[in-house]
Amino acid sequence: MYNTKLGRWFIPVAGGLAFVFLLVPIVYIFIFSFNDGGKSNLSWKQFTWDNWLNPCGAPQVCESLGASLSVGAVATVIATALGTMVAIGLVRYKFRFRSTADLLIILPLATPEVVLGASLLAQFLNLNWELGYWTVIISHVMFCMSFVIVTVRARVAGLDDRLEEAASDLYAGPLQRFWKITFPMLLPGIIAAALLSFAMSFDDFIITNFNSGTFQTFPKFVYVSATRGIPAQANVIGSAMFIIALLVVIIGQVLAYRRRKAMAAR
């Protein structure tokens, strides 16, 4: 009885403490986004709205943010398109070396980012490619594809083949079956994979630092600025990205709840 009560209290308390521990850096960033710290934002001075009213006030903040958004968008589109095709092929078709392909897909997920970044850098140097925007995109596509494949593959495996068979019985061609039956059912998984891919790309520092040369993304800007105090405008952008991500999750959950409620009412 004593052990049961202890376990009943321990799990919520430990989970709550872990949740608070994860939120502390986010709360710190949000609070210091209102700090009038000047060039250095290491200690609190006074409250101000100027950082939120002028998020591009610090040099290179918005330029690095635009670079990260551009890289994330391009890498996400490419990785999502290629990863979706690979996921469908792995589930729907049988071919030689299928298990080998599965292993190669899992490898980028299990490989430390330092190893993957250094390997890509060596490849680019051997090819005499200039490090910059496109080498960063290629690097991000390389590791984002694995996340897309794993996510979309689970969705493909859960599809009901009878719906496509019924479409074939109604004389629907392969393209019609895909766009009117398969793709709409895959769309939630594809969107989830794309969001995950964009988040991984936007957040990446290690692989980007290896393969970017003088090209600067937002994580690189924050890392370089950390030695002299990250400007408050960087905290503003970080807080805004967190709020946007939180709103996307909330909206997605609300829409999913309404969809389930509507289906249950039928």
C-alpha positions in Angstrom: 0.0 0.0 0.0 2.8 2.4 0.9 4.7 1.6 -2.3 1.5 2.2 -4.3 1.0 5.6 -2.8 4.7 6.5 -3.2 4.6 5.5 -6.9 1.3 7.4 -7.4 3.0 10.6 -6.1 6.5 10.1 -7.4 5.7 9.9 -11.1 3.6 13.1 -11.3 6.2 15.0 -9.2 9.2 13.7 -11.2 7.4 14.4 -14.4 6.4 17.9 -13.3 10.0 18.7 -12.2 11.4 17.4 -15.6 8.8 19.6 -17.4 9.8 22.7 -15.4 13.5 21.9 -16.0 12.8 21.9 -19.8 10.9 25.1 -19.6 13.5 27.1 -17.6 15.6 28.0 -20.6 12.6 29.0 -22.6 11.3 31.2 -19.8 14.8 32.8 -19.5 14.9 33.6 -23.2 11.4 35.1 -23.1 12.1 37.3 -20.1 15.4 38.6 -21.4 13.8 39.4 -24.7 12.4 42.4 -22.8 15.8 43.4 -21.4 17.3 46.8 -22.3 20.8 45.3 -22.1 22.4 47.1 -25.0 25.2 45.1 -26.8 25.4 42.7 -23.9 22.4 40.8 -22.7 24.0 38.8 -19.9 22.4 40.7 -16.9 19.1 42.3 -16.4 19.0 46.1 -16.6 15.5 47.4 -17.3 12.3 46.4 -19.0 11.6 47.7 -22.6 9.3 46.9 -25.5 11.9 48.2 -28.0 13.3 44.7 -28.8 9.9 43.4 -29.8 9.0 46.5 -31.8 12.4 46.4 -33.6 13.5 42.7 -33.8 16.0 43.6 -36.5 17.8 46.2 -34.4 20.9 44.1 -33.8 23.2 43.5 -36.7 22.7 40.3 -38.8 19.9 39.0 -36.7 17.2 39.1 -39.4 19.7 38.2 -42.1 20.6 35.0 -40.3 17.0 34.3 -39.6 16.1 34.7 -43.3 18.9 32.4 -44.2 17.7 29.7 -41.8 14.1 30.0 -43.0 15.2 29.8 -46.7 17.4 26.7 -46.0 14.7 25.1 -43.9 12.0 25.7 -46.6 14.0 24.4 -49.5 15.5 21.4 -47.6 12.0 20.5 -46.3 10.4 20.6 -49.8 13.2 18.4 -51.3 13.4 16.0 -48.3 9.6 15.6 -48.1 9.2 14.9 -51.8 12.0 12.4 -51.9 11.3 10.8 -48.6 7.6 10.3 -49.4 8.5 8.5 -52.6 11.0 6.3 -50.8 8.5 5.5 -48.1 5.8 4.5 -50.6 8.3 2.3 -52.5 9.6 0.6 -49.3 6.1 -0.4 -48.2 4.3 -1.1 -51.5 7.0 -2.8 -53.5 9.3 -5.8 -52.9 12.8 -5.7 -54.3 16.3 -7.0 -53.7 18.4 -5.4 -50.9 15.3 -4.0 -49.2 16.7 -4.7 -45.8 19.9 -2.9 -46.8 17.8 0.1 -47.8 16.2 0.0 -44.4 19.6 0.0 -42.7 20.8 2.9 -44.8 17.7 4.9 -43.8 18.2 4.3 -40.1 22.0 5.1 -40.2 21.6 8.9 -40.4 19.3 8.8 -37.4 21.8 6.7 -35.3 24.9 8.5 -36.5 26.2 11.3 -34.3 25.9 14.7 -36.0 29.6 15.3 -35.7 30.4 12.2 -37.8 27.7 13.0 -40.4 28.9 16.7 -40.6 32.6 15.7 -40.9 31.8 13.1 -43.6 29.8 15.5 -45.7 32.5 18.1 -45.4 35.1 15.6 -46.6 32.9 14.7 -49.5 32.4 18.4 -50.5 36.1 19.1 -50.2 37.0 16.1 -52.4 34.5 17.4 -55.0 36.0 20.9 -54.7 32.6 22.4 -54.0 32.5 25.8 -52.4 30.9 25.7 -49.0 27.9 27.9 -48.7 24.1 27.9 -49.2 23.8 24.8 -51.4 26.1 22.6 -49.4 24.0 23.4 -46.3 20.8 22.5 -48.2 22.3 19.2 -49.4 23.5 18.4 -45.9 20.1 19.1 -44.4 18.3 17.1 -47.0 20.6 14.2 -46.2 19.5 13.9 -42.6 16.0 15.2 -42.9 15.1 12.5 -45.4 15.4 9.8 -42.8 12.9 11.5 -40.5 10.5 12.0 -43.4 10.8 8.4 -44.5 10.2 7.0 -41.0 7.2 9.2 -40.5 5.5 8.8 -43.8 6.3 5.1 -43.9 4.2 4.5 -40.8 1.3 6.3 -42.5 1.6 4.3 -45.7 1.7 1.0 -43.7 -1.6 1.9 -42.1 -3.5 2.6 -45.3 -6.4 0.4 -46.3 -5.6 -1.2 -49.6 -9.3 -2.0 -50.2 -10.0 1.7 -51.0 -7.6 1.7 -53.8 -8.9 -1.6 -55.1 -12.4 -0.1 -55.0 -11.1 2.8 -57.1 -9.6 0.4 -59.6 -12.9 -1.4 -59.9 -14.5 2.0 -60.8 -12.0 2.3 -63.7 -9.7 4.8 -62.0 -6.2 5.0 -63.4 -3.0 4.8 -61.4 -2.7 8.6 -61.3 -6.3 9.1 -60.3 -6.0 6.5 -57.6 -2.9 8.2 -56.2 -4.2 11.8 -56.2 -7.8 11.1 -55.2 -7.3 8.2 -52.8 -3.7 7.6 -51.7 -2.4 11.2 -51.4 -5.3 12.6 -49.3 -4.9 9.7 -46.9 -1.1 10.3 -46.7 -1.4 14.1 -46.4 -1.5 14.2 -42.5 1.6 12.1 -42.4 3.3 14.1 -45.0 2.5 17.4 -43.2 3.8 16.0 -39.9 7.0 14.8 -41.7 7.4 18.3 -43.3 7.0 20.1 -40.0 9.5 17.8 -38.3 11.9 18.2 -41.2 11.7 22.0 -41.1 12.2 22.0 -37.3 15.3 19.8 -37.6 16.7 21.9 -40.4 16.0 25.3 -38.7 17.5 24.1 -35.4 20.6 22.4 -36.7 24.0 23.8 -35.8 26.6 21.0 -35.8 26.2 19.8 -39.4 25.6 23.4 -40.6 28.8 24.6 -38.9 30.8 21.9 -40.7 29.4 22.6 -44.2 28.4 26.3 -44.3 31.7 28.1 -44.8 31.1 31.8 -44.3 27.3 31.3 -44.8 25.6 32.1 -41.5 22.3 30.7 -40.2 20.5 31.7 -37.1 21.9 29.0 -34.9 25.4 29.9 -36.0 24.7 33.6 -35.3 23.5 32.7 -31.7 26.6 30.6 -31.1 29.0 33.3 -32.3 27.2 35.9 -30.3 27.2 33.9 -27.1 30.8 34.9 -26.3 29.8 38.6 -26.0 26.2 38.2 -24.9 23.4 37.2 -27.2 21.4 40.3 -28.3 17.9 40.7 -26.9 16.6 40.6 -30.5 17.8 37.0 -30.9 15.7 36.2 -27.8 12.8 37.9 -29.4 13.1 35.7 -32.5 13.5 32.6 -30.4 10.5 33.4 -28.3 8.4 34.2 -31.4 9.4 30.9 -33.0 8.4 29.0 -29.9 5.1 30.8 -29.7 4.4 30.1 -33.4 5.2 26.4 -32.9 3.0 26.2 -29.9 0.1 27.8 -31.7 0.6 25.3 -34.6 0.4 22.4 -32.2 -2.7 23.8 -30.4 -4.5 24.5 -33.7 -3.7 21.0 -35.0 -5.0 19.4 -31.8 -8.2 21.5 -31.9 -8.8 20.5 -35.6 -8.1 16.9 -34.8 -10.5 17.0 -31.9 -13.3 18.6 -34.0 -12.7 16.0 -36.7 -13.0 13.1 -34.3 -16.1 14.6 -32.7 -17.7 15.1 -36.1 -17.0 11.5 -37.1 -18.3 10.2 -33.8 -21.5 12.1 -34.3 -22.2 10.5 -37.7 
